[in-house]
Amino acid sequence: MGANIYPQDVAHGLYEGNPMAGLIEGFCLELDADGDLEARPVVHVQLRKGALLSAVESDRLAKACQYGVLRHLAATSRDFAQSVAEDPSASEIAIRLHAYGSGPFAGNSAIKNGYLLRGGQAEA
């Protein structure tokens, strides 16, 4: 719906008020186009090294992250809040959890954190 989503806002949403935030090493963002050519944001969350979660814990962490990101964006971004008011599907932000060093974080030896994915590679 045209609303910009900034890494700083996602970070606030992931960490503020999240009782499981200590399990998060970092994150990056990606736009995922579905079959209808609708682009939806995806937040890839890397777990800390050695963090092993059960399916229930993974689901709880993903839901806490999604709730926090949506809450923060709705509170701080007029564009995002307006987008959701016009089309509730604009609030469909996927959270994908990854073990440390896997998924889009595999082989990432950058000194800085990378926040955006383009062509499968994280950019710093």
N, CA, C and O atoms as a Tinker XYZ file with bonds, in Angstrom:
   496  protein
     1  N      0.824000   -1.201000    0.000000    73     2
     2  CA     0.000000    0.000000    0.000000    64     1     3
     3  C      0.861000    1.254000    0.000000    63     2     4     5
     4  O      0.336000    2.348000    0.207000    81     3
     5  N      2.142000    1.133000   -0.221000    73     3     6
     6  CA     2.997000    2.293000   -0.373000    64     5     7
     7  C      3.600000    2.841000    0.900000    63     6     8     9
     8  O      4.344000    3.820000    0.840000    81     7
     9  N      3.314000    2.256000    2.045000    73     7    10
    10  CA     3.894000    2.754000    3.294000    64     9    11
    11  C      5.337000    2.263000    3.410000    63    10    12    13
    12  O      5.624000    1.092000    3.160000    81    11
    13  N      6.232000    3.158000    3.786000    73    11    14
    14  CA     7.623000    2.785000    3.996000    64    13    15
    15  C      7.772000    2.131000    5.363000    63    14    16    17
    16  O      7.164000    2.553000    6.346000    81    15
    17  N      8.592000    1.097000    5.397000    73    15    18
    18  CA     8.913000    0.416000    6.652000    64    17    19
    19  C     10.418000    0.517000    6.825000    63    18    20    21
    20  O     11.182000    0.051000    5.980000    81    19
    21  N     10.838000    1.126000    7.920000    73    19    22
    22  CA    12.255000    1.382000    8.157000    64    21    23
    23  C     12.833000    0.378000    9.157000    63    22    24    25
    24  O     12.153000   -0.013000   10.106000    81    23
    25  N     14.086000   -0.039000    8.948000    73    23    26
    26  CA    14.710000   -1.000000    9.862000    64    25    27
    27  C     14.678000   -0.562000   11.334000    63    26    28    29
    28  O     14.508000   -1.396000   12.223000    81    27
    29  N     14.840000    0.733000   11.592000    73    27    30
    30  CA    14.821000    1.202000   12.978000    64    29    31
    31  C     13.470000    0.939000   13.633000    63    30    32    33
    32  O     13.406000    0.572000   14.806000    81    31
    33  N     12.387000    1.128000   12.873000    73    31    34
    34  CA    11.053000    0.878000   13.408000    64    33    35
    35  C     10.836000   -0.612000   13.654000    63    34    36    37
    36  O     10.231000   -0.996000   14.655000    81    35
    37  N     11.326000   -1.444000   12.750000    73    35    38
    38  CA    11.216000   -2.890000   12.934000    64    37    39
    39  C     11.995000   -3.304000   14.181000    63    38    40    41
    40  O     11.511000   -4.113000   14.973000    81    39
    41  N     13.190000   -2.758000   14.359000    73    39    42
    42  CA    13.993000   -3.088000   15.545000    64    41    43
    43  C     13.245000   -2.739000   16.825000    63    42    44    45
    44  O     13.205000   -3.542000   17.757000    81    43
    45  N     12.653000   -1.555000   16.878000    73    43    46
    46  CA    11.876000   -1.181000   18.061000    64    45    47
    47  C     10.755000   -2.186000   18.299000    63    46    48    49
    48  O     10.528000   -2.615000   19.430000    81    47
    49  N     10.063000   -2.554000   17.242000    73    47    50
    50  CA     8.964000   -3.499000   17.367000    64    49    51
    51  C      9.404000   -4.882000   17.809000    63    50    52    53
    52  O      8.686000   -5.549000   18.554000    81    51
    53  N     10.572000   -5.323000   17.363000    73    51    54
    54  CA    11.066000   -6.642000   17.741000    64    53    55
    55  C     11.502000   -6.712000   19.198000    63    54    56    57
    56  O     11.294000   -7.727000   19.863000    81    55
    57  N     12.105000   -5.639000   19.693000    73    55    58
    58  CA    12.732000   -5.680000   21.013000    64    57    59
    59  C     11.904000   -5.081000   22.148000    63    58    60    61
    60  O     11.913000   -5.616000   23.256000    81    59
    61  N     11.191000   -3.991000   21.899000    73    59    62
    62  CA    10.469000   -3.309000   22.981000    64    61    63
    63  C      9.309000   -4.152000   23.489000    63    62    64    65
    64  O      8.419000   -4.527000   22.725000    81    63
    65  N      9.326000   -4.442000   24.766000    73    63    66
    66  CA     8.236000   -5.174000   25.393000    64    65    67
    67  C      8.154000   -6.643000   25.031000    63    66    68    69
    68  O      7.176000   -7.306000   25.377000    81    67
    69  N      9.143000   -7.163000   24.352000    73    67    70
    70  CA     9.142000   -8.572000   23.951000    64    69    71
    71  C      9.922000   -9.376000   24.993000    63    70    72    73
    72  O     11.142000   -9.244000   25.083000    81    71
    73  N      9.234000  -10.207000   25.780000    73    71    74
    74  CA     9.931000  -10.972000   26.819000    64    73    75
    75  C     10.917000  -11.992000   26.260000    63    74    76    77
    76  O     11.742000  -12.521000   27.005000    81    75
    77  N     10.846000  -12.276000   24.966000    73    75    78
    78  CA    11.753000  -13.242000   24.346000    64    77    79
    79  C     12.816000  -12.557000   23.487000    63    78    80    81
    80  O     13.524000  -13.226000   22.734000    81    79
    81  N     12.934000  -11.241000   23.591000    73    79    82
    82  CA    13.862000  -10.479000   22.749000    64    81    83
    83  C     15.310000  -10.924000   22.928000    63    82    84    85
    84  O     16.114000  -10.773000   22.009000    81    83
    85  N     15.650000  -11.459000   24.069000    73    83    86
    86  CA    17.017000  -11.911000   24.313000    64    85    87
    87  C     17.447000  -13.061000   23.418000    63    86    88    89
    88  O     18.634000  -13.379000   23.359000    81    87
    89  N     16.523000  -13.682000   22.731000    73    87    90
    90  CA    16.842000  -14.778000   21.816000    64    89    91
    91  C     17.206000  -14.287000   20.418000    63    90    92    93
    92  O     17.655000  -15.068000   19.579000    81    91
    93  N     17.010000  -12.991000   20.170000    73    91    94
    94  CA    17.208000  -12.432000   18.827000    64    93    95
    95  C     18.628000  -11.902000   18.663000    63    94    96    97
    96  O     19.093000  -11.076000   19.448000    81    95
    97  N     19.307000  -12.391000   17.628000    73    95    98
    98  CA    20.640000  -11.894000   17.281000    64    97    99
    99  C     20.538000  -10.707000   16.336000    63    98   100   101
   100  O     21.275000   -9.732000   16.482000    81    99
   101  N     19.637000  -10.781000   15.376000    73    99   102
   102  CA    19.495000   -9.709000   14.394000    64   101   103
   103  C     18.352000  -10.013000   13.450000    63   102   104   105
   104  O     17.632000  -10.997000   13.619000    81   103
   105  N     18.194000   -9.155000   12.454000    73   103   106
   106  CA    17.101000   -9.331000   11.501000    64   105   107
   107  C     17.464000   -8.687000   10.180000    63   106   108   109
   108  O     18.407000   -7.901000   10.091000    81   107
   109  N     16.706000   -9.030000    9.160000    73   107   110
   110  CA    16.780000   -8.336000    7.877000    64   109   111
   111  C     15.387000   -8.358000    7.262000    63   110   112   113
   112  O     14.546000   -9.172000    7.641000    81   111
   113  N     15.152000   -7.470000    6.325000    73   111   114
   114  CA    13.845000   -7.300000    5.700000    64   113   115
   115  C     13.893000   -7.732000    4.246000    63   114   116   117
   116  O     14.919000   -7.626000    3.574000    81   115
   117  N     12.752000   -8.221000    3.781000    73   115   118
   118  CA    12.633000   -8.624000    2.382000    64   117   119
   119  C     11.197000   -8.366000    1.937000    63   118   120   121
   120  O     10.268000   -8.466000    2.738000    81   119
   121  N     11.019000   -8.039000    0.676000    73   119   122
   122  CA     9.688000   -7.978000    0.091000    64   121   123
   123  C      9.462000   -9.281000   -0.649000    63   122   124   125
   124  O     10.264000   -9.670000   -1.498000    81   123
   125  N      8.376000   -9.950000   -0.330000    73   123   126
   126  CA     8.052000  -11.236000   -0.929000    64   125   127
   127  C      6.830000  -11.054000   -1.816000    63   126   128   129
   128  O      5.747000  -10.733000   -1.325000    81   127
   129  N      6.998000  -11.256000   -3.118000    73   127   130
   130  CA     5.890000  -11.117000   -4.063000    64   129   131
   131  C      5.156000  -12.443000   -4.157000    63   130   132   133
   132  O      5.764000  -13.487000   -4.393000    81   131
   133  N      3.830000  -12.394000   -3.968000    73   131   134
   134  CA     3.055000  -13.620000   -4.079000    64   133   135
   135  C      2.565000  -13.799000   -5.516000    63   134   136   137
   136  O      2.945000  -13.034000   -6.402000    81   135
   137  N      1.737000  -14.790000   -5.743000    73   135   138
   138  CA     1.255000  -15.104000   -7.092000    64   137   139
   139  C      0.456000  -13.988000   -7.733000    63   138   140   141
   140  O      0.383000  -13.905000   -8.959000    81   139
   141  N     -0.147000  -13.127000   -6.921000    73   139   142
   142  CA    -0.931000  -12.007000   -7.445000    64   141   143
   143  C     -0.076000  -10.759000   -7.633000    63   142   144   145
   144  O     -0.601000   -9.668000   -7.858000    81   143
   145  N      1.235000  -10.922000   -7.541000    73   143   146
   146  CA     2.205000   -9.834000   -7.657000    64   145   147
   147  C      2.054000   -8.792000   -6.547000    63   146   148   149
   148  O      2.507000   -7.656000   -6.688000    81   147
   149  N      1.423000   -9.181000   -5.458000    73   147   150
   150  CA     1.357000   -8.331000   -4.273000    64   149   151
   151  C      2.652000   -8.528000   -3.500000    63   150   152   153
   152  O      3.050000   -9.663000   -3.237000    81   151
   153  N      3.309000   -7.443000   -3.136000    73   151   154
   154  CA     4.537000   -7.534000   -2.352000    64   153   155
   155  C      4.197000   -7.352000   -0.882000    63   154   156   157
   156  O      3.554000   -6.376000   -0.498000    81   155
   157  N      4.635000   -8.299000   -0.067000    73   155   158
   158  CA     4.405000   -8.247000    1.374000    64   157   159
   159  C      5.748000   -8.276000    2.086000    63   158   160   161
   160  O      6.659000   -8.991000    1.671000    81   159
   161  N      5.873000   -7.498000    3.158000    73   159   162
   162  CA     7.138000   -7.500000    3.897000    64   161   163
   163  C      7.334000   -8.787000    4.696000    63   162   164   165
   164  O      6.392000   -9.358000    5.244000    81   163
   165  N      8.584000   -9.216000    4.740000    73   163   166
   166  CA     8.993000  -10.363000    5.540000    64   165   167
   167  C     10.131000   -9.893000    6.434000    63   166   168   169
   168  O     11.081000   -9.263000    5.970000    81   167
   169  N     10.023000  -10.206000    7.714000    73   167   170
   170  CA    11.099000   -9.919000    8.652000    64   169   171
   171  C     11.764000  -11.253000    8.966000    63   170   172   173
   172  O     11.168000  -12.122000    9.602000    81   171
   173  N     13.007000  -11.404000    8.512000    73   171   174
   174  CA    13.793000  -12.591000    8.832000    64   173   175
   175  C     14.514000  -12.309000   10.144000    63   174   176   177
   176  O     15.242000  -11.323000   10.262000    81   175
   177  N     14.310000  -13.175000   11.120000    73   175   178
   178  CA    14.901000  -12.995000   12.442000    64   177   179
   179  C     15.916000  -14.101000   12.675000    63   178   180   181
   180  O     15.590000  -15.285000   12.595000    81   179
   181  N     17.149000  -13.704000   12.964000    73   179   182
   182  CA    18.201000  -14.671000   13.276000    64   181   183
   183  C     18.252000  -14.868000   14.786000    63   182   184   185
   184  O     18.344000  -13.904000   15.547000    81   183
   185  N     18.191000  -16.126000   15.210000    73   183   186
   186  CA    18.298000  -16.436000   16.630000    64   185   187
   187  C     19.757000  -16.362000   17.068000    63   186   188   189
   188  O     20.672000  -16.504000   16.257000    81   187
   189  N     19.954000  -16.142000   18.344000    73   187   190
   190  CA    21.317000  -16.123000   18.893000    64   189   191
   191  C     21.963000  -17.498000   18.729000    63   190   192   193
   192  O     21.280000  -18.520000   18.658000    81   191
   193  N     23.265000  -17.496000   18.671000    73   191   194
   194  CA    24.031000  -18.727000   18.528000    64   193   195
   195  C     23.685000  -19.667000   19.681000    63   194   196   197
   196  O     23.721000  -19.276000   20.848000    81   195
   197  N     23.355000  -20.893000   19.342000    73   195   198
   198  CA    23.046000  -21.905000   20.348000    64   197   199
   199  C     21.603000  -21.911000   20.828000    63   198   200   201
   200  O     21.229000  -22.779000   21.615000    81   199
   201  N     20.790000  -20.976000   20.381000    73   199   202
   202  CA    19.386000  -20.941000   20.803000    64   201   203
   203  C     18.625000  -22.068000   20.114000    63   202   204   205
   204  O     18.586000  -22.148000   18.886000    81   203
   205  N     18.036000  -22.916000   20.903000    73   203   206
   206  CA    17.226000  -24.018000   20.385000    64   205   207
   207  C     15.824000  -23.851000   20.949000    63   206   208   209
   208  O     15.630000  -23.837000   22.165000    81   207
   209  N     14.854000  -23.725000   20.060000    73   207   210
   210  CA    13.482000  -23.500000   20.487000    64   209   211
   211  C     12.587000  -24.651000   20.054000    63   210   212   213
   212  O     12.752000  -25.213000   18.972000    81   211
   213  N     11.642000  -24.989000   20.912000    73   211   214
   214  CA    10.623000  -25.961000   20.525000    64   213   215
   215  C      9.683000  -25.288000   19.533000    63   214   216   217
   216  O      9.753000  -24.076000   19.328000    81   215
   217  N      8.812000  -26.070000   18.925000    73   215   218
   218  CA     7.842000  -25.508000   17.982000    64   217   219
   219  C      6.946000  -24.491000   18.684000    63   218   220   221
   220  O      6.610000  -23.459000   18.105000    81   219
   221  N      6.564000  -24.772000   19.908000    73   219   222
   222  CA     5.708000  -23.851000   20.670000    64   221   223
   223  C      6.454000  -22.548000   20.966000    63   222   224   225
   224  O      5.889000  -21.463000   20.826000    81   223
   225  N      7.718000  -22.655000   21.373000    73   223   226
   226  CA     8.521000  -21.456000   21.659000    64   225   227
   227  C      8.766000  -20.644000   20.392000    63   226   228   229
   228  O      8.723000  -19.414000   20.425000    81   227
   229  N      9.021000  -21.322000   19.282000    73   227   230
   230  CA     9.220000  -20.619000   18.007000    64   229   231
   231  C      7.966000  -19.858000   17.614000    63   230   232   233
   232  O      8.038000  -18.707000   17.185000    81   231
   233  N      6.826000  -20.501000   17.760000    73   231   234
   234  CA     5.558000  -19.858000   17.432000    64   233   235
   235  C      5.319000  -18.657000   18.347000    63   234   236   237
   236  O      4.879000  -17.602000   17.890000    81   235
   237  N      5.607000  -18.817000   19.629000    73   235   238
   238  CA     5.426000  -17.718000   20.585000    64   237   239
   239  C      6.335000  -16.539000   20.246000    63   238   240   241
   240  O      5.899000  -15.389000   20.296000    81   239
   241  N      7.598000  -16.816000   19.899000    73   239   242
   242  CA     8.529000  -15.748000   19.541000    64   241   243
   243  C      8.080000  -15.056000   18.258000    63   242   244   245
   244  O      8.072000  -13.827000   18.192000    81   243
   245  N      7.708000  -15.822000   17.248000    73   243   246
   246  CA     7.268000  -15.222000   15.984000    64   245   247
   247  C      6.045000  -14.334000   16.201000    63   246   248   249
   248  O      5.974000  -13.239000   15.644000    81   247
   249  N      5.092000  -14.785000   16.994000    73   247   250
   250  CA     3.890000  -13.993000   17.260000    64   249   251
   251  C      4.214000  -12.739000   18.065000    63   250   252   253
   252  O      3.647000  -11.677000   17.807000    81   251
   253  N      5.119000  -12.847000   19.035000    73   251   254
   254  CA     5.517000  -11.670000   19.811000    64   253   255
   255  C      6.207000  -10.648000   18.914000    63   254   256   257
   256  O      5.975000   -9.445000   19.042000    81   255
   257  N      7.048000  -11.125000   18.012000    73   255   258
   258  CA     7.734000  -10.221000   17.076000    64   257   259
   259  C      6.736000   -9.559000   16.136000    63   258   260   261
   260  O      6.792000   -8.349000   15.916000    81   259
   261  N      5.832000  -10.344000   15.588000    73   259   262
   262  CA     4.843000   -9.791000   14.660000    64   261   263
   263  C      3.967000   -8.754000   15.366000    63   262   264   265
   264  O      3.742000   -7.667000   14.834000    81   263
   265  N      3.478000   -9.081000   16.545000    73   263   266
   266  CA     2.643000   -8.146000   17.299000    64   265   267
   267  C      3.409000   -6.855000   17.592000    63   266   268   269
   268  O      2.874000   -5.760000   17.419000    81   267
   269  N      4.658000   -6.984000   18.034000    73   267   270
   270  CA     5.457000   -5.805000   18.369000    64   269   271
   271  C      5.724000   -4.914000   17.169000    63   270   272   273
   272  O      5.639000   -3.690000   17.268000    81   271
   273  N      6.048000   -5.525000   16.032000    73   271   274
   274  CA     6.330000   -4.746000   14.831000    64   273   275
   275  C      5.058000   -4.024000   14.368000    63   274   276   277
   276  O      5.093000   -2.832000   14.063000    81   275
   277  N      3.945000   -4.747000   14.318000    73   275   278
   278  CA     2.691000   -4.122000   13.898000    64   277   279
   279  C      2.276000   -3.007000   14.854000    63   278   280   281
   280  O      1.838000   -1.943000   14.415000    81   279
   281  N      2.411000   -3.246000   16.151000    73   279   282
   282  CA     2.054000   -2.238000   17.152000    64   281   283
   283  C      2.903000   -0.988000   16.980000    63   282   284   285
   284  O      2.383000    0.128000   16.987000    81   283
   285  N      4.202000   -1.175000   16.827000    73   283   286
   286  CA     5.097000   -0.019000   16.710000    64   285   287
   287  C      4.834000    0.748000   15.415000    63   286   288   289
   288  O      4.766000    1.978000   15.431000    81   287
   289  N      4.685000    0.043000   14.303000    73   287   290
   290  CA     4.432000    0.719000   13.033000    64   289   291
   291  C      3.109000    1.481000   13.061000    63   290   292   293
   292  O      3.031000    2.613000   12.582000    81   291
   293  N      2.084000    0.871000   13.612000    73   291   294
   294  CA     0.778000    1.533000   13.672000    64   293   295
   295  C      0.834000    2.785000   14.541000    63   294   296   297
   296  O      0.123000    3.757000   14.284000    81   295
   297  N      1.684000    2.760000   15.576000    73   295   298
   298  CA     1.777000    3.891000   16.498000    64   297   299
   299  C      2.671000    5.014000   15.976000    63   298   300   301
   300  O      2.487000    6.172000   16.351000    81   299
   301  N      3.628000    4.687000   15.121000    73   299   302
   302  CA     4.621000    5.694000   14.732000    64   301   303
   303  C      4.564000    6.110000   13.265000    63   302   304   305
   304  O      5.136000    7.135000   12.892000    81   303
   305  N      3.885000    5.334000   12.434000    73   303   306
   306  CA     3.859000    5.638000   11.002000    64   305   307
   307  C      2.427000    5.918000   10.556000    63   306   308   309
   308  O      1.597000    5.012000   10.484000    81   307
   309  N      2.154000    7.182000   10.259000    73   307   310
   310  CA     0.825000    7.538000    9.754000    64   309   311
   311  C      0.514000    6.820000    8.444000    63   310   312   313
   312  O     -0.617000    6.389000    8.217000    81   311
   313  N      1.530000    6.693000    7.579000    73   311   314
   314  CA     1.346000    6.010000    6.303000    64   313   315
   315  C      0.938000    4.549000    6.518000    63   314   316   317
   316  O      0.026000    4.048000    5.860000    81   315
   317  N      1.619000    3.880000    7.438000    73   315   318
   318  CA     1.305000    2.481000    7.706000    64   317   319
   319  C     -0.094000    2.355000    8.301000    63   318   320   321
   320  O     -0.879000    1.516000    7.858000    81   319
   321  N     -0.412000    3.172000    9.291000    73   319   322
   322  CA    -1.740000    3.124000    9.912000    64   321   323
   323  C     -2.836000    3.378000    8.880000    63   322   324   325
   324  O     -3.873000    2.716000    8.901000    81   323
   325  N     -2.612000    4.330000    7.982000    73   323   326
   326  CA    -3.590000    4.632000    6.936000    64   325   327
   327  C     -3.732000    3.455000    5.968000    63   326   328   329
   328  O     -4.839000    3.125000    5.543000    81   327
   329  N     -2.615000    2.832000    5.627000    73   327   330
   330  CA    -2.642000    1.676000    4.732000    64   329   331
   331  C     -3.482000    0.549000    5.321000    63   330   332   333
   332  O     -4.281000   -0.070000    4.618000    81   331
   333  N     -3.299000    0.284000    6.610000    73   331   334
   334  CA    -4.048000   -0.780000    7.277000    64   333   335
   335  C     -5.533000   -0.417000    7.366000    63   334   336   337
   336  O     -6.396000   -1.284000    7.233000    81   335
   337  N     -5.826000    0.863000    7.590000    73   335   338
   338  CA    -7.226000    1.298000    7.643000    64   337   339
   339  C     -7.906000    1.099000    6.285000    63   338   340   341
   340  O     -9.075000    0.716000    6.223000    81   339
   341  N     -7.177000    1.358000    5.206000    73   339   342
   342  CA    -7.736000    1.200000    3.864000    64   341   343
   343  C     -7.813000   -0.256000    3.441000    63   342   344   345
   344  O     -8.751000   -0.656000    2.750000    81   343
   345  N     -6.831000   -1.053000    3.851000    73   343   346
   346  CA    -6.781000   -2.465000    3.470000    64   345   347
   347  C     -6.135000   -3.252000    4.602000    63   346   348   349
   348  O     -4.912000   -3.235000    4.740000    81   347
   349  N     -6.934000   -3.943000    5.415000    73   347   350
   350  CA    -6.383000   -4.684000    6.553000    64   349   351
   351  C     -5.292000   -5.689000    6.178000    63   350   352   353
   352  O     -4.474000   -6.047000    7.025000    81   351
   353  N     -5.266000   -6.150000    4.925000    73   351   354
   354  CA    -4.216000   -7.096000    4.530000    64   353   355
   355  C     -2.838000   -6.438000    4.510000    63   354   356   357
   356  O     -1.825000   -7.133000    4.433000    81   355
   357  N     -2.788000   -5.100000    4.578000    73   355   358
   358  CA    -1.496000   -4.403000    4.638000    64   357   359
   359  C     -0.761000   -4.726000    5.933000    63   358   360   361
   360  O      0.443000   -4.490000    6.038000    81   359
   361  N     -1.475000   -5.263000    6.919000    73   359   362
   362  CA    -0.834000   -5.615000    8.191000    64   361   363
   363  C     -0.234000   -7.019000    8.164000    63   362   364   365
   364  O      0.249000   -7.505000    9.187000    81   363
   365  N     -0.261000   -7.668000    7.013000    73   363   366
   366  CA     0.296000   -9.013000    6.892000    64   365   367
   367  C      1.818000   -8.944000    6.747000    63   366   368   369
   368  O      2.354000   -8.917000    5.639000    81   367
   369  N      2.483000   -8.918000    7.871000    73   367   370
   370  CA     3.945000   -8.909000    7.900000    64   369   371
   371  C      4.386000  -10.264000    8.430000    63   370   372   373
   372  O      4.097000  -10.619000    9.573000    81   371
   373  N      5.081000  -11.012000    7.597000    73   371   374
   374  CA     5.522000  -12.350000    7.987000    64   373   375
   375  C      6.801000  -12.266000    8.807000    63   374   376   377
   376  O      7.674000  -11.441000    8.542000    81   375
   377  N      6.892000  -13.125000    9.793000    73   375   378
   378  CA     8.106000  -13.276000   10.595000    64   377   379
   379  C      8.640000  -14.667000   10.326000    63   378   380   381
   380  O      7.929000  -15.654000   10.517000    81   379
   381  N      9.881000  -14.758000    9.885000    73   379   382
   382  CA    10.516000  -16.058000    9.638000    64   381   383
   383  C     11.749000  -16.168000   10.526000    63   382   384   385
   384  O     12.686000  -15.377000   10.419000    81   383
   385  N     11.726000  -17.163000   11.400000    73   383   386
   386  CA    12.842000  -17.389000   12.315000    64   385   387
   387  C     13.879000  -18.291000   11.671000    63   386   388   389
   388  O     13.546000  -19.233000   10.951000    81   387
   389  N     15.155000  -17.981000   11.945000    73   387   390
   390  CA    16.264000  -18.765000   11.398000    64   389   391
   391  C     17.275000  -19.038000   12.501000    63   390   392   393
   392  O     17.580000  -18.167000   13.315000    81   391
   393  N     17.787000  -20.262000   12.512000    73   391   394
   394  CA    18.888000  -20.582000   13.420000    64   393   395
   395  C     20.073000  -19.690000   13.073000    63   394   396   397
   396  O     20.186000  -19.210000   11.945000    81   395
   397  N     20.943000  -19.471000   14.030000    73   395   398
   398  CA    22.112000  -18.622000   13.834000    64   397   399
   399  C     22.897000  -19.071000   12.593000    63   398   400   401
   400  O     23.222000  -20.250000   12.451000    81   399
   401  N     23.195000  -18.135000   11.712000    73   399   402
   402  CA    24.018000  -18.404000   10.531000    64   401   403
   403  C     23.318000  -19.185000    9.431000    63   402   404   405
   404  O     23.982000  -19.716000    8.540000    81   403
   405  N     21.984000  -19.267000    9.472000    73   403   406
   406  CA    21.266000  -20.004000    8.425000    64   405   407
   407  C     20.341000  -19.065000    7.666000    63   406   408   409
   408  O     20.198000  -17.891000    8.008000    81   407
   409  N     19.716000  -19.610000    6.628000    73   407   410
   410  CA    18.806000  -18.796000    5.815000    64   409   411
   411  C     19.545000  -17.623000    5.197000    63   410   412   413
   412  O     20.663000  -17.785000    4.707000    81   411
   413  N     18.937000  -16.441000    5.213000    73   411   414
   414  CA    19.592000  -15.279000    4.596000    64   413   415
   415  C     20.831000  -14.810000    5.362000    63   414   416   417
   416  O     21.566000  -13.947000    4.882000    81   415
   417  N     21.066000  -15.374000    6.544000    73   415   418
   418  CA    22.217000  -14.984000    7.355000    64   417   419
   419  C     23.418000  -15.899000    7.124000    63   418   420   421
   420  O     24.486000  -15.663000    7.689000    81   419
   421  N     23.261000  -16.935000    6.305000    73   419   422
   422  CA    24.349000  -17.878000    6.030000    64   421   423
   423  C     25.481000  -17.176000    5.306000    63   422   424   425
   424  O     25.256000  -16.469000    4.324000    81   423
   425  N     26.680000  -17.369000    5.784000    73   423   426
   426  CA    27.855000  -16.824000    5.124000    64   425   427
   427  C     27.983000  -15.317000    5.184000    63   426   428   429
   428  O     28.818000  -14.743000    4.484000    81   427
   429  N     27.183000  -14.666000    5.997000    73   427   430
   430  CA    27.253000  -13.203000    6.099000    64   429   431
   431  C     28.375000  -12.826000    7.057000    63   430   432   433
   432  O     28.230000  -12.937000    8.275000    81   431
   433  N     29.482000  -12.384000    6.501000    73   431   434
   434  CA    30.618000  -12.014000    7.331000    64   433   435
   435  C     30.804000  -10.499000    7.393000    63   434   436   437
   436  O     31.893000  -10.009000    7.691000    81   435
   437  N     29.734000   -9.767000    7.111000    73   435   438
   438  CA    29.816000   -8.307000    7.140000    64   437   439
   439  C     30.084000   -7.819000    8.555000    63   438   440   441
   440  O     29.607000   -8.414000    9.522000    81   439
   441  N     30.839000   -6.748000    8.678000    73   439   442
   442  CA    31.107000   -6.155000    9.981000    64   441   443
   443  C     29.850000   -5.479000   10.505000    63   442   444   445
   444  O     29.520000   -5.594000   11.686000    81   443
   445  N     29.148000   -4.773000    9.621000    73   443   446
   446  CA    27.907000   -4.113000   10.000000    64   445   447
   447  C     26.750000   -5.084000    9.839000    63   446   448   449
   448  O     26.843000   -6.062000    9.097000    81   447
   449  N     25.659000   -4.804000   10.543000    73   447   450
   450  CA    24.447000   -5.579000   10.338000    64   449   451
   451  C     23.867000   -5.245000    8.976000    63   450   452   453
   452  O     23.874000   -4.084000    8.567000    81   451
   453  N     23.365000   -6.247000    8.273000    73   451   454
   454  CA    22.643000   -6.031000    7.032000    64   453   455
   455  C     21.158000   -6.059000    7.326000    63   454   456   457
   456  O     20.694000   -6.926000    8.066000    81   455
   457  N     20.410000   -5.138000    6.768000    73   455   458
   458  CA    18.993000   -5.058000    7.090000    64   457   459
   459  C     18.071000   -5.352000    5.920000    63   458   460   461
   460  O     16.908000   -5.697000    6.133000    81   459
   461  N     18.551000   -5.226000    4.696000    73   459   462
   462  CA    17.686000   -5.397000    3.537000    64   461   463
   463  C     18.209000   -6.505000    2.648000    63   462   464   465
   464  O     19.417000   -6.655000    2.467000    81   463
   465  N     17.293000   -7.279000    2.095000    73   463   466
   466  CA    17.678000   -8.345000    1.173000    64   465   467
   467  C     17.340000   -7.938000   -0.243000    63   466   468   469
   468  O     16.264000   -7.405000   -0.512000    81   467
   469  N     18.260000   -8.190000   -1.137000    73   467   470
   470  CA    18.029000   -7.958000   -2.561000    64   469   471
   471  C     18.713000   -9.103000   -3.284000    63   470   472   473
   472  O     19.924000   -9.288000   -3.161000    81   471
   473  N     17.954000   -9.858000   -4.024000    73   471   474
   474  CA    18.542000  -10.972000   -4.767000    64   473   475
   475  C     19.156000  -12.013000   -3.866000    63   474   476   477
   476  O     20.113000  -12.684000   -4.250000    81   475
   477  N     18.604000  -12.159000   -2.641000    73   475   478
   478  CA    19.086000  -13.173000   -1.732000    64   477   479
   479  C     20.300000  -12.765000   -0.921000    63   478   480   481
   480  O     20.777000  -13.558000   -0.110000    81   479
   481  N     20.815000  -11.567000   -1.107000    73   479   482
   482  CA    21.988000  -11.131000   -0.371000    64   481   483
   483  C     21.628000   -9.988000    0.563000    63   482   484   485
   484  O     20.883000   -9.082000    0.189000    81   483
   485  N     22.147000  -10.031000    1.750000    73   483   486
   486  CA    21.903000   -8.943000    2.705000    64   485   487
   487  C     22.797000   -7.766000    2.357000    63   486   488   489
   488  O     23.956000   -7.944000    1.981000    81   487
   489  N     22.260000   -6.581000    2.482000    73   487   490
   490  CA    23.032000   -5.355000    2.252000    64   489   491
   491  C     23.229000   -4.643000    3.573000    63   490   492   493
   492  O     22.354000   -4.674000    4.438000    81   491
   493  N     24.365000   -4.007000    3.732000    73   491   494
   494  CA    24.619000   -3.253000    4.963000    64   493   495
   495  C     24.371000   -1.782000    4.711000    63   494   496
   496  O     24.527000   -0.965000    5.618000    81   495
